[in-house]
């Protein structure tokens, strides 16, 4: 039985790259399964191999086979087979969007792999947990899982498996707009794959690298890499990579203003996502499509796409599943503490004598303090129960806050699309400009809620990072990405939600004003700089400076009763702030805010 399973597995591995051969292999394995009478550990392995083979062919059938493997392994007390079954159930649940079930099974697989000291499988499951939290947009948690997997692989000779985690960390940095760090990890992934692997994942890695170079503005290099990765993926019959590369190509051609080509590749990526039931790829497709439709003034379609994206995301990962993730994560962290103690012992066998002495000394200390412990034990138990209740309540509150930010951001995006659509049907220039200004202000508020949804903190936000992303968004909306450079420097400041919102709206007004009036007559490179300064623990100063034509008459500007100026004055009154204007090789605005809280 074991020999037959191994032969079938080898056949499966050799034919993975060809869809028809894979289906034939699975059919043969199905037939063999029906003929098996005496079911033992070999049958568990066969069921797991078949379940894995169905991963992108028929996930529902794969899940049923993995559950059969799980039941049989439990009956036979086959820990190795049971761990593999839990891991496969986790993966199959994940790609179908059943995240709660995925976490539960990954957690059980981790505990079993740790006991069995199967460090390669343990690290792989940690990586799977990272992918799961990445899809759920818990980026910092996801990165921690990937880093932990890298540590385990390095400690136990799993260097050949580092590539995937390098790539996964790179993708997180891309989402956080930290492109230099992303480039570093992508290059590590490609180097590791070429040193230890078969270069099977090179197409996927090069596709990500091409997408990254597009974000860095290196469009020629990006296009070459994307086409190379697509050709390589097609030669390897790598349907998984092809789907993502189609999406990257669509986003690239959106960036270079080729709508027909962009939408053609979006359709191809959508087909791949539907065929493989890959929810992550499907969400990526809808996200790119919404950006493309907005960019190419297809606002009616953009509203529909945005609503579909929100509905899909809510169906895949709603608040209940989010809460389940956090509860299971808390339980896993408790188990992990014991695991780390054992892992330390495994990694430090040379220090076993010292550990023994420490154990003896610890026992003596425990005996001396036993009486004291018994007296205080009940108090400690009550305190722990109270702390656990508080921690669970805090987790629940944080999740509710994150979900609120998520829904607010989605609703604001729909509103901004409706405003943009309305501008197409307004002929009056003044009314059209007012609607456009309102669109930019709402986009600024939506961006703040988007950052809070993805951040660890639900109440504070880094001001410099927020202003960098806001500036890029404003330039993109106005069509000045390549014409104006914005630099932001100064102190690193974290602000509360409402205060960051006001500062963002002030920055939005100043940037928009410079674009409208400051750069209409200059021939040199247009630049804007913003400098953040903590002048006191309850005050902040934002210096805004452009190299445009400057102010024609400062006194008359201050006396004007424009709507934008009314907004600035209203926001400044909230902070008991003040505004000063001057000409210094362009327009210079100094905004002082006196009633503001920031971290020292």
C-alpha positions in Angstrom: 0.0 0.0 0.0 2.8 2.5 1.0 4.8 1.7 -2.2 1.7 2.2 -4.5 1.0 5.6 -2.8 4.6 6.8 -3.3 4.5 5.8 -7.0 1.2 7.6 -7.5 2.6 10.7 -5.7 5.7 10.7 -7.9 3.4 10.5 -11.0 1.4 13.4 -9.6 4.5 15.6 -9.0 5.8 15.0 -12.6 2.5 16.0 -14.2 1.6 19.0 -12.1 2.5 21.4 -14.8 0.0 20.0 -17.3 -3.7 20.3 -16.4 -4.9 17.3 -18.4 -2.3 15.0 -17.0 -3.1 16.2 -13.5 -6.8 15.4 -14.0 -5.9 11.9 -15.4 -3.6 11.3 -12.4 -6.3 12.3 -10.0 -8.8 10.0 -11.7 -6.3 7.1 -11.4 -5.9 7.9 -7.7 -9.7 8.0 -7.2 -10.0 4.6 -8.8 -7.2 3.2 -6.7 -8.9 4.6 -3.5 -12.1 2.7 -4.3 -10.1 -0.5 -4.6 -8.4 -0.1 -1.2 -9.9 -2.4 1.4 -7.6 -2.3 4.4 -7.2 1.3 5.2 -4.0 2.3 7.1 -1.5 5.2 7.3 -0.8 4.7 3.6 -4.4 5.5 2.8 -4.3 8.7 4.9 -1.3 9.8 2.9 -3.1 8.9 -0.4 -6.1 11.0 0.7 -3.9 13.9 1.6 -2.0 13.7 -1.7 -5.3 13.7 -3.7 -6.7 16.6 -1.6 -3.7 18.6 -2.4 -3.9 17.7 -6.1 -7.5 19.1 -6.2 -6.3 22.4 -4.8 -7.0 24.5 -7.9 -8.9 21.8 -9.9 -11.9 21.1 -7.6 -11.4 22.6 -4.1 -14.7 21.2 -2.8 -13.6 17.7 -3.7 -10.2 18.3 -2.2 -11.8 19.5 1.1 -13.9 16.4 1.3 -10.9 14.1 0.8 -8.8 16.0 3.4 -11.6 15.7 5.9 -11.7 11.9 5.2 -8.0 11.8 5.8 -8.5 13.7 9.0 -11.1 11.3 10.3 -9.0 8.2 9.3 -5.9 9.7 10.9 -7.7 10.3 14.1 -9.0 6.7 14.1 -5.5 5.3 13.5 -3.8 7.9 15.8 -1.6 8.8 12.9 -0.2 12.2 14.0 1.8 12.8 10.8 -1.2 12.2 8.6 -3.5 14.3 10.9 -1.1 17.2 10.8 -1.0 17.1 7.0 -4.8 16.9 6.8 -5.3 19.9 9.0 -2.8 21.9 6.9 -4.5 21.0 3.7 -8.0 21.7 5.1 -6.6 25.1 6.1 -5.3 25.9 2.6 -8.5 24.7 0.9 -10.6 26.7 3.3 -8.5 29.8 2.8 -8.7 29.9 -1.0 -12.5 29.5 -0.8 -12.7 32.4 1.7 -13.6 30.4 4.8 -11.0 32.1 6.9 -12.2 31.1 10.3 -12.0 27.4 9.4 -8.6 28.0 7.9 -7.1 29.5 11.0 -8.6 26.7 13.2 -6.9 24.0 11.1 -3.6 25.8 10.7 -3.5 26.2 14.5 -4.0 22.5 15.0 -1.4 21.7 12.3 1.1 23.9 14.0 0.7 22.2 17.3 1.1 18.7 15.8 4.1 19.6 13.6 5.8 21.1 16.6 5.4 17.9 18.6 6.6 15.9 15.7 9.6 18.3 15.2 8.7 18.6 11.5 10.3 22.0 11.2 9.9 22.4 7.5 6.1 21.8 7.7 5.9 23.9 10.9 7.5 26.8 9.0 5.3 26.3 6.0 2.2 26.5 8.2 3.4 29.7 9.8 3.8 31.1 6.3 0.2 30.0 5.4 -1.0 31.9 8.5 0.8 34.9 7.3 -0.8 34.7 3.9 -4.2 34.4 5.6 -3.7 37.6 7.7 -2.4 39.4 4.6 -5.6 38.6 2.8 -7.5 39.8 5.9 -5.4 43.1 5.7 -3.8 42.6 9.1 -0.5 43.4 7.5 1.7 43.7 10.6 0.5 40.4 11.9 1.1 38.8 8.5 4.6 40.1 8.4 5.4 38.7 11.9 4.3 35.2 10.8 6.5 35.4 7.7 9.5 36.6 9.8 8.9 33.7 12.3 8.8 31.2 9.4 12.1 32.6 8.1 13.7 32.2 11.5 12.6 28.6 11.8 13.8 27.7 8.3 17.2 29.3 8.9 17.5 27.5 12.3 16.6 24.0 11.0 18.1 23.9 7.5 15.1 25.1 5.5 17.0 27.7 3.5 15.4 26.4 0.3 12.0 27.5 1.5 12.9 31.1 2.3 11.9 32.5 -1.1 8.2 32.5 -0.6 8.4 34.3 2.7 10.8 36.9 1.2 8.2 37.4 -1.5 5.3 37.6 0.9 7.1 40.3 3.0 7.8 42.2 -0.1 4.1 42.3 -1.1 3.3 43.7 2.4 5.8 46.5 2.0 4.3 47.3 -1.4 0.9 47.6 0.2 2.4 50.0 2.8 4.2 52.0 0.0 7.6 51.1 1.4 9.0 50.3 -2.1 12.8 50.2 -1.2 12.2 47.5 1.4 9.9 45.7 -1.0 12.6 45.7 -3.7 15.2 44.3 -1.2 13.0 41.3 -0.3 12.0 40.6 -3.9 15.6 40.4 -4.9 16.3 38.1 -2.0 13.4 35.9 -3.1 14.7 35.6 -6.7 18.2 34.9 -5.5 17.0 32.2 -3.1 14.9 30.5 -5.8 17.8 30.4 -8.2 20.2 29.0 -5.6 17.9 26.4 -4.1 14.9 25.9 -6.3 13.9 24.8 -9.7 13.0 28.4 -10.7 9.4 27.4 -10.8 8.4 30.5 -8.9 10.6 32.9 -10.8 7.7 34.0 -13.1 5.5 35.0 -10.1 8.5 36.8 -8.5 9.4 38.7 -11.7 5.7 39.6 -12.1 5.8 41.2 -8.7 9.1 42.9 -9.5 7.7 44.3 -12.7 4.6 45.7 -10.8 7.0 47.2 -8.2 9.1 49.0 -10.9 5.9 50.4 -12.4 5.1 52.0 -9.0 8.6 53.4 -8.8 8.1 55.0 -12.2 10.6 52.8 -14.1 8.0 51.9 -16.8 10.4 50.5 -19.5 12.0 48.1 -17.0 8.6 47.2 -15.6 7.1 46.3 -19.0 10.1 44.1 -19.9 9.9 42.2 -16.6 6.2 41.7 -16.9 6.3 40.3 -20.4 9.3 38.1 -19.5 7.5 36.7 -16.5 4.3 36.0 -18.6 6.3 34.1 -21.2 8.1 32.1 -18.6 4.8 31.3 -16.8 3.2 30.1 -20.0 6.1 27.8 -20.8 5.7 26.3 -17.3 1.9 26.1 -17.7 1.8 28.0 -14.4 -1.8 29.1 -14.3 -1.5 30.5 -10.8 1.2 33.0 -11.8 -0.4 33.8 -15.1 -3.5 35.1 -13.4 -1.5 37.5 -11.2 0.7 38.6 -14.1 -2.4 39.4 -16.2 -3.6 41.6 -13.3 -0.1 43.3 -13.0 -0.1 44.0 -16.8 -3.6 45.5 -16.5 -2.4 47.8 -13.7 0.7 48.7 -15.8 -1.3 49.7 -18.9 -3.7 51.6 -16.6 -0.7 53.6 -15.4 0.5 54.4 -19.0 -3.1 55.4 -20.1 -3.9 52.5 -22.4 -7.4 51.7 -21.3 -8.3 49.1 -24.0 -5.2 47.0 -23.2 -5.7 47.4 -19.5 -9.3 46.1 -19.6 -8.3 43.3 -21.9 -5.8 41.9 -19.4 -8.3 42.5 -16.5 -10.8 40.2 -18.3 -8.1 37.6 -18.7 -7.1 37.9 -15.0 -10.8 37.7 -14.0 -11.2 34.4 -16.0 -8.2 32.9 -14.2 -9.5 34.0 -10.8 -12.9 32.4 -11.6 -11.4 29.2 -12.9 -9.2 28.7 -9.8 -11.7 30.1 -7.3 -8.9 32.3 -6.1 -10.6 35.0 -4.0 -7.4 37.0 -3.4 -6.8 37.4 -7.2 -10.5 38.2 -7.7 -10.3 41.0 -5.1 -7.1 42.3 -6.8 -8.9 42.4 -10.2 -11.9 44.4 -8.8 -9.5 46.8 -7.1 -7.6 47.5 -10.3 -10.8 47.7 -12.3 -12.2 50.3 -10.0 -9.0 52.4 -10.2 -9.0 52.1 -14.0 -12.7 53.1 -14.4 -12.2 56.1 -12.2 -9.0 57.1 -14.0 -10.6 56.9 -17.5 -13.8 58.8 -16.4 -16.0 55.7 -16.5 -17.7 56.8 -13.2 -21.0 55.0 -13.6 -19.2 51.7 -14.1 -16.8 52.6 -11.3 -19.6 53.0 -8.8 -21.0 49.5 -9.7 -17.5 47.9 -9.5 -16.8 49.6 -6.2 -20.1 48.2 -4.8 -19.3 44.7 -6.1 -15.8 44.9 -4.6 -17.2 45.9 -1.2 -19.9 43.2 -1.3 -17.4 40.5 -2.2 -15.0 41.6 0.5 -17.7 41.7 3.1 -18.9 38.2 2.1 -15.3 36.8 2.2 -14.3 38.5 5.4 -17.1 39.9 7.6 -16.9 41.2 11.2 -17.8 37.8 12.7 -15.0 36.0 10.9 -12.6 38.9 11.8 -13.5 38.4 15.5 -13.0 34.6 15.1 -9.6 35.2 13.7 -8.5 37.3 16.7 -9.9 34.9 19.3 -8.2 31.9 17.6 -5.0 34.0 17.4 -5.1 34.7 21.1 -5.5 30.9 21.8 -2.7 30.1 19.5 -0.4 32.6 21.2 -1.0 30.9 24.5 0.0 27.6 23.0 3.0 29.1 21.3 4.6 30.2 24.6 5.0 26.6 25.6 6.2 25.7 22.1 8.9 28.4 22.2 10.3 27.0 25.5 10.7 23.6 23.9 12.1 25.1 20.7 14.7 26.8 22.7 15.7 23.5 24.3 16.0 21.9 20.8 18.1 24.7 19.4 20.5 24.7 22.4 21.3 21.1 23.1 24.9 22.0 24.0 23.5 23.8 27.0 21.6 20.9 28.4 23.8 20.7 31.5 23.2 24.3 32.4 19.5 23.9 31.9 19.5 20.9 34.2 21.2 23.0 36.9 18.8 25.8 36.4 15.9 23.4 36.6 17.2 22.1 40.0 17.6 25.6 41.3 14.2 26.5 40.1 12.7 23.5 41.9 14.3 24.7 45.1 12.9 28.1 44.7 9.5 26.7 44.0 9.6 24.7 47.2 10.5 27.8 49.2 7.8 29.9 47.7 5.1 27.2 47.6 3.3 28.4 50.8 3.2 31.9 49.5 1.9 30.7 46.1 -0.9 28.7 47.7 -2.1 31.8 49.6 -2.1 34.0 46.6 -3.2 31.4 44.0 -6.9 32.2 44.2 -6.3 35.9 43.9 -4.1 35.4 40.9 -6.7 33.2 39.2 -9.4 35.8 39.6 -7.0 38.5 38.4 -6.1 36.5 35.3 -9.8 35.9 34.5 -10.5 39.6 34.9 -7.5 40.4 32.6 -8.7 37.9 30.0 -12.1 39.5 30.0 -10.6 43.0 29.6 -8.3 41.8 26.8 -11.2 40.1 24.9 -13.3 43.2 25.3 -10.4 45.3 24.0 -10.0 43.0 20.9 -13.7 43.3 20.2 -13.7 47.1 20.5 -10.6 47.3 18.2 -12.2 45.0 15.6 -15.5 47.0 15.7 -13.5 50.2 15.2 -11.5 48.7 12.3 -14.7 47.5 10.6 -16.2 51.0 11.1 -13.2 52.6 9.4 -13.5 50.0 6.6 -17.2 50.7 5.9 -16.8 54.5 6.2 -13.9 54.4 3.7 -16.0 52.3 1.3 -19.0 54.6 1.5 -16.9 57.7 1.0 -15.3 56.1 -2.1 -18.8 55.5 -3.6 -19.8 59.2 -2.7 -16.6 60.5 -4.3 -17.3 58.5 -7.5 -20.9 59.9 -7.6 -19.5 63.4 -7.3 -17.0 62.8 -10.1 -19.8 61.4 -12.2 -22.0 64.5 -11.5 -19.2 66.8 -12.8 -19.7 65.3 -16.2 -23.3 66.5 -16.3 -22.7 70.1 -15.1 -22.0 72.8 -17.6 -21.4 75.7 -15.2 -17.6 76.1 -14.7 -18.0 77.4 -11.1 -20.3 74.5 -10.1 -18.1 72.0 -11.8 -15.1 73.3 -9.8 -17.0 73.2 -6.6 -17.9 69.5 -7.2 -14.3 68.7 -8.0 -13.1 70.4 -4.8 -15.7 68.4 -2.8 -14.5 65.2 -4.5 -10.9 65.9 -3.3 -11.9 66.7 0.2 -13.9 63.5 0.5 -11.0 61.5 -0.9 -8.8 62.9 1.8 -11.2 61.8 4.5 -11.6 58.3 2.9 -7.8 57.9 2.8 -7.5 58.5 6.5 -10.1 55.8 7.3 -8.3 53.4 4.9 -5.0 53.9 6.7 -6.7 53.4 10.1 -8.4 50.2 8.9 -5.0 48.7 7.9 -3.0 50.1 10.9 -2.4 48.5 14.3 -3.8 51.5 16.1 -7.4 52.5 15.5 -7.1 55.9 17.1 -3.8 57.4 16.0 -2.1 57.9 12.7 1.4 58.9 11.6 1.1 62.4 10.1 4.0 62.4 7.7 3.1 59.0 6.2 -0.5 60.2 5.9 0.5 63.4 4.2 2.8 61.6 1.8 0.0 59.3 0.6 -2.6 62.2 0.6 -0.2 64.3 -1.6 0.3 61.5 -4.1 -3.5 61.0 -4.3 -4.2 64.7 -4.8 -1.6 65.0 -7.6 -3.0 61.8 -9.3 -6.6 63.1 -9.1 -5.6 66.4 -10.7 -3.4 64.7 -13.3 -0.1 66.2 -12.1 1.8 63.0 -11.1 4.7 63.7 -13.4 4.6 67.5 -13.3 4.9 68.3 -9.6 7.2 66.9 -6.9 6.2 67.0 -3.3 8.6 66.5 -0.4 7.6 66.1 3.2 10.0 66.3 6.1 10.4 67.3 9.7 9.4 65.6 13.0 7.8 62.2 13.2 4.3 62.9 14.8 1.4 60.6 15.6 -2.0 62.4 15.8 -5.5 61.5 16.9 -8.0 60.7 14.2 -9.9 64.0 14.3 -6.8 66.1 14.5 -5.1 64.2 11.6 -8.3 64.7 9.6 -8.1 68.5 10.0 -4.4 68.7 9.2 -5.1 66.6 6.1 -7.9 68.9 4.9 -5.6 71.9 5.4 -2.9 70.2 3.4 -5.4 69.3 0.7 -6.5 73.0 0.4 -2.9 74.2 0.2 -1.8 71.7 -2.4 -4.9 72.3 -4.6 -4.4 76.1 -4.3 -0.7 75.8 -5.5 -1.7 73.6 -8.5 -4.5 76.0 -9.5 -2.7 79.3 -9.1 1.0 78.8 -8.3 2.3 76.8 -11.3 0.3 78.2 -14.2 3.1 80.5 -15.4 6.4 78.8 -14.5 8.6 76.9 -16.8 10.9 75.2 -14.3 10.3 72.0 -12.4 7.3 72.5 -10.0 8.1 71.6 -6.4 6.1 71.7 -3.1 7.6 71.1 0.3 5.9 70.5 3.6 7.8 70.6 6.9 6.3 69.3 10.2 7.7 70.8 13.5 6.7 70.0 17.1 7.1 73.4 18.7 5.6 72.4 22.1 3.9 69.3 23.5 0.5 70.9 22.7 1.4 72.7 19.5 2.5 71.9 15.9 3.7 74.0 13.0 3.2 73.0 9.3 5.3 75.0 6.8 4.0 74.8 3.2 6.3 76.2 0.5 6.0 76.0 -3.3 8.3 77.4 -6.0 5.5 78.9 -8.1 4.7 82.5 -8.9 4.0 83.4 -5.3 1.2 85.6 -3.9 0.3 88.7 -5.9 -1.2 90.6 -3.0 -1.1 89.0 0.4 -3.4 91.6 2.1 -6.1 91.1 -0.5 -5.8 87.3 -0.3 -6.4 87.4 3.5 -9.4 89.6 3.0 -11.0 87.4 0.4 -14.1 85.5 1.5 -13.6 82.3 -0.7 -15.0 79.0 0.4 -11.5 77.4 0.6 -10.3 80.2 2.8 -13.4 79.8 5.0 -12.5 76.1 5.4 -9.0 76.9 6.4 -10.1 79.5 9.0 -12.7 77.1 10.4 -10.2 74.3 10.8 -7.7 76.6 12.4 -10.2 77.9 14.9 -10.5 74.3 16.2 -6.8 74.4 17.2 -6.7 78.0 18.2 -4.3 78.3 15.3 -3.2 81.0 13.0 -2.1 81.4 9.4 0.6 83.5 7.9 1.5 84.1 4.2 4.7 85.3 2.6 6.6 85.3 -0.7 10.0 83.4 -0.6 10.9 82.3 -4.1 7.3 81.2 -4.4 4.4 81.0 -2.0 5.1 80.2 1.6 2.3 79.4 4.2 3.0 78.8 7.9 0.2 77.1 9.8 0.4 77.1 13.6 -1.8 74.9 15.6 -1.8 75.4 19.4 -4.4 73.0 20.8 -3.2 69.7 19.4 -2.0 66.5 21.1 0.9 64.6 19.7 3.4 62.0 21.0 6.6 63.3 22.3 
